[in-house]
């Protein structure tokens, strides 16, 4: 059985030299406390064209009867049979510093066995935070980027019609408590831990402010004490610092995603001295049924027996010597030149890493 080869991508940016990239502080680190908050709510989508939850979805009927009872209409849940209603979970992200009256986007996902939410309308749904308080109320028409249709046993479906979005469908009713301007320190958290980057961030901030206000606490955290002249003006200080240029060093990293069949490597990653010998052994076992017919008047019985055959094929091994300091990009070209498949190349890179000759992080997704 032949296994499909992986798709290989080799990224060559600046040859074999060490890559240095200038980025802004706000692209390198995040300010602690300035983040979005996740919200969750349970609601009902109505107005569906017969594509809602079926009768066996009991909680949808119960939700509908409870909703009608709050509107002053008493209905027995056992007598309610509708196909135009679907129970949904509604999610949203509350942006930092969101104030009452602002709007946010909503994501609506079916929780029952509805076929499609296309054309439906979400009724008023409160969205709660992790503390149980309601921060957003959502309502509006659901936009679905697909469809689902069936008739007479035949069906057609495009994309995912049981999930959709409501742009600006959520109305902020409560803001997250907190006063940003009263801070005495700013804590920056680097997107990726790196001691060198942390030192460079603190040095850039101190150079900009003209005093030792920033200090690297570890490989990810940089603390900035609010200097004199910026008391009560944390917003102005952040605006002054967020566009500071920070020099970054690209990490030596190889990423292998075996699920999608992709390998991404920086071509400046170096390989130590190593010899590679790769061979392929293929074993094929076949079984062919045959009929065994006894001799006439021998009182034997006709039987079906299997004729088995084993074939072993061993290809000539491929060898390659790599000098120290060769980049991964050059190694990929050399391996392709001798006919190494991308899947074998992944196995070779893993073996080189285990041998201690690959000076890079090998990350398997």
CORJO-V447408 format. One record per backbone hydrogen bond with DSSP energy under -0.5 kcal/mol. NH is the residue of the N-H (numbers start at 1). CO is the residue of the C=O. E is the energy in kcal/mol with one decimal. If there is no record, write none. Layout:
NH|CO|E ; NH|CO|E
This chain:
7|261|-3.1 ; 8|6|-0.5 ; 9|263|-2.7 ; 11|9|-0.5 ; 11|265|-2.4 ; 12|10|-0.7 ; 13|11|-0.6 ; 17|14|-1.1 ; 21|248|-1.9 ; 23|21|-0.5 ; 23|246|-2.8 ; 25|244|-1.4 ; 26|242|-2.2 ; 27|24|-1.3 ; 28|24|-1.1 ; 28|25|-0.7 ; 29|25|-2.6 ; 30|189|-2.8 ; 32|30|-0.5 ; 32|187|-3.4 ; 34|31|-2.0 ; 35|33|-0.9 ; 37|94|-2.0 ; 39|92|-2.9 ; 40|128|-2.2 ; 41|90|-2.4 ; 43|88|-2.5 ; 45|86|-2.9 ; 46|44|-0.5 ; 46|121|-2.5 ; 48|84|-2.0 ; 50|48|-1.5 ; 52|83|-3.1 ; 53|85|-2.2 ; 57|54|-1.5 ; 58|56|-1.6 ; 60|57|-0.7 ; 61|57|-1.1 ; 62|58|-2.4 ; 63|59|-2.1 ; 64|60|-2.2 ; 65|61|-2.4 ; 66|62|-2.2 ; 67|63|-2.2 ; 68|64|-2.3 ; 69|65|-2.1 ; 70|66|-1.7 ; 71|67|-0.8 ; 72|69|-1.6 ; 73|68|-2.9 ; 74|72|-0.5 ; 75|73|-0.6 ; 79|76|-1.5 ; 80|77|-1.0 ; 81|79|-0.6 ; 86|45|-2.3 ; 88|43|-2.4 ; 89|109|-2.8 ; 90|41|-3.3 ; 91|107|-2.4 ; 92|39|-1.5 ; 94|37|-3.6 ; 94|92|-0.5 ; 95|93|-0.8 ; 98|95|-1.4 ; 101|172|-2.4 ; 102|99|-2.0 ; 104|170|-2.1 ; 106|166|-1.7 ; 107|91|-2.4 ; 108|164|-3.0 ; 109|89|-2.2 ; 110|162|-2.5 ; 111|87|-2.4 ; 112|87|-0.8 ; 115|51|-1.9 ; 116|51|-1.4 ; 117|161|-2.6 ; 119|142|-0.7 ; 120|117|-1.9 ; 121|46|-2.7 ; 122|140|-3.1 ; 123|44|-2.5 ; 125|138|-2.6 ; 127|136|-3.4 ; 128|40|-2.8 ; 129|133|-2.2 ; 132|129|-1.7 ; 135|127|-2.2 ; 135|133|-0.5 ; 136|127|-1.4 ; 137|171|-2.0 ; 138|125|-3.2 ; 139|169|-2.1 ; 140|122|-1.8 ; 142|120|-2.5 ; 143|165|-2.8 ; 144|142|-0.6 ; 146|144|-0.6 ; 147|158|-1.1 ; 149|156|-2.9 ; 151|154|-3.0 ; 154|151|-1.9 ; 156|149|-3.2 ; 158|147|-2.6 ; 163|160|-1.0 ; 164|108|-2.8 ; 165|143|-2.2 ; 166|106|-2.2 ; 169|166|-1.9 ; 170|104|-2.6 ; 171|137|-2.8 ; 172|102|-3.1 ; 172|170|-0.6 ; 173|135|-3.1 ; 174|135|-1.5 ; 180|178|-0.5 ; 183|180|-1.4 ; 186|224|-2.9 ; 188|186|-0.6 ; 188|222|-3.2 ; 189|30|-3.2 ; 190|188|-0.5 ; 190|220|-3.5 ; 191|28|-2.8 ; 194|219|-2.9 ; 198|194|-2.1 ; 199|195|-2.2 ; 200|196|-2.3 ; 201|197|-2.4 ; 202|198|-2.2 ; 203|199|-2.4 ; 204|200|-2.3 ; 205|201|-2.2 ; 206|202|-2.4 ; 207|203|-2.4 ; 208|204|-1.8 ; 209|205|-2.4 ; 210|206|-1.8 ; 211|206|-0.9 ; 213|211|-1.9 ; 215|223|-2.3 ; 217|215|-0.6 ; 217|221|-2.2 ; 218|221|-1.3 ; 222|188|-2.5 ; 223|215|-2.7 ; 224|186|-3.1 ; 225|213|-2.6 ; 226|184|-2.5 ; 230|227|-1.8 ; 233|230|-2.6 ; 237|233|-1.9 ; 238|234|-2.5 ; 239|235|-2.2 ; 240|236|-1.6 ; 241|237|-1.8 ; 242|238|-2.5 ; 244|241|-2.0 ; 246|23|-4.1 ; 248|21|-3.7 ; 248|246|-0.5 ; 250|19|-1.6 ; 253|251|-1.1 ; 254|361|-3.2 ; 255|264|-2.8 ; 256|363|-3.0 ; 257|255|-0.5 ; 257|262|-3.3 ; 258|256|-0.7 ; 261|257|-1.2 ; 262|257|-2.4 ; 263|7|-1.1 ; 264|255|-2.7 ; 265|9|-1.0 ; 266|253|-1.0 ; 267|11|-2.5 ; 269|266|-1.7 ; 271|326|-2.3 ; 272|357|-3.8 ; 274|322|-1.5 ; 276|320|-3.1 ; 278|318|-3.3 ; 282|280|-0.5 ; 282|313|-3.1 ; 284|311|-2.6 ; 286|309|-2.6 ; 288|307|-2.4 ; 290|305|-3.8 ; 292|303|-4.1 ; 293|291|-0.7 ; 294|292|-0.5 ; 298|295|-1.6 ; 303|292|-1.9 ; 305|290|-3.0 ; 305|303|-0.6 ; 307|288|-2.9 ; 307|305|-0.5 ; 308|306|-0.7 ; 309|286|-2.3 ; 311|284|-2.7 ; 313|282|-2.9 ; 315|280|-2.4 ; 315|313|-0.6 ; 318|278|-3.9 ; 320|276|-2.3 ; 322|274|-2.5 ; 325|271|-2.2 ; 326|271|-0.7 ; 326|323|-1.4 ; 328|269|-2.4 ; 329|267|-0.9 ; 331|327|-2.3 ; 332|328|-2.5 ; 333|329|-1.6 ; 334|330|-2.1 ; 335|331|-2.6 ; 336|332|-2.2 ; 337|333|-1.8 ; 338|334|-1.1 ; 339|336|-1.3 ; 340|335|-2.5 ; 345|341|-2.2 ; 346|342|-1.8 ; 347|343|-1.8 ; 348|344|-2.4 ; 349|345|-2.4 ; 350|346|-2.1 ; 351|347|-2.1 ; 352|348|-2.7 ; 353|349|-2.1 ; 354|350|-2.2 ; 355|351|-1.8 ; 356|353|-1.3 ; 357|352|-2.1 ; 358|352|-0.7 ; 359|270|-1.5 ; 359|357|-0.7 ; 360|358|-1.6 ; 361|252|-2.9 ; 362|360|-0.5 ; 363|254|-3.2 ; 363|361|-0.7 ; 364|362|-0.5 ; 365|256|-3.2 ; 365|363|-0.6
